Amino acid sequence: MNKPLKQKPVSKEAPETGGLVFGKTNYLLLIIGVGVIILGFILMVGKGSDDPNVFDKNIFSFRTTTLAPIIVLIGFIIDGIAIMYRRSASPKNRNAE
């Protein structure tokens, strides 16, 4: 009544150790994402006032309140894509499986 379970053959190859976690494309995208984030934070820096008693409305400009945070968010999205990016297997490897 009870059928024995079929077991998959165990590969005798040693698991691959060492090496890098990501590929070259992933690291390139990570560097680009970090660069975009740094650019966004640089754009967030508002123009300071020389006199502390005088209020400068330039700190609330479009660049510092809207554009720069959007650029930082785009940088984080690029980094997320860089982490998740996985190159598809080549057709030669697909046939071997």
HUPE-V11974 format. One record per residue. N is the residue number from 1. RES is the residue in one letter. NEAR is the number of other C-alpha atoms within 10 Angstrom. Layout:
n=N res=RES near=NEAR
n=N res=RES near=NEAR
This chain:
n=1 res=M near=3
n=2 res=N near=4
n=3 res=K near=5
n=4 res=P near=6
n=5 res=L near=6
n=6 res=K near=6
n=7 res=Q near=6
n=8 res=K near=6
n=9 res=P near=6
n=10 res=V near=6
n=11 res=S near=7
n=12 res=K near=6
n=13 res=E near=6
n=14 res=A near=6
n=15 res=P near=7
n=16 res=E near=6
n=17 res=T near=6
n=18 res=G near=6
n=19 res=G near=7
n=20 res=L near=7
n=21 res=V near=8
n=22 res=F near=13
n=23 res=G near=13
n=24 res=K near=10
n=25 res=T near=13
n=26 res=N near=19
n=27 res=Y near=15
n=28 res=L near=12
n=29 res=L near=19
n=30 res=L near=20
n=31 res=I near=16
n=32 res=I near=16
n=33 res=G near=23
n=34 res=V near=16
n=35 res=G near=14
n=36 res=V near=21
n=37 res=I near=24
n=38 res=I near=16
n=39 res=L near=15
n=40 res=G near=22
n=41 res=F near=15
n=42 res=I near=13
n=43 res=L near=17
n=44 res=M near=22
n=45 res=V near=13
n=46 res=G near=16
n=47 res=K near=13
n=48 res=G near=12
n=49 res=S near=13
n=50 res=D near=9
n=51 res=D near=8
n=52 res=P near=8
n=53 res=N near=7
n=54 res=V near=8
n=55 res=F near=11
n=56 res=D near=14
n=57 res=K near=11
n=58 res=N near=13
n=59 res=I near=16
n=60 res=F near=13
n=61 res=S near=13
n=62 res=F near=11
n=63 res=R near=17
n=64 res=T near=19
n=65 res=T near=15
n=66 res=T near=12
n=67 res=L near=14
n=68 res=A near=22
n=69 res=P near=17
n=70 res=I near=14
n=71 res=I near=19
n=72 res=V near=23
n=73 res=L near=15
n=74 res=I near=16
n=75 res=G near=24
n=76 res=F near=17
n=77 res=I near=14
n=78 res=I near=20
n=79 res=D near=23
n=80 res=G near=14
n=81 res=I near=15
n=82 res=A near=21
n=83 res=I near=14
n=84 res=M near=11
n=85 res=Y near=14
n=86 res=R near=12
n=87 res=R near=9
n=88 res=S near=8
n=89 res=A near=8
n=90 res=S near=8
n=91 res=P near=8
n=92 res=K near=8
n=93 res=N near=9
n=94 res=R near=9
n=95 res=N near=7
n=96 res=A near=6
n=97 res=E near=5
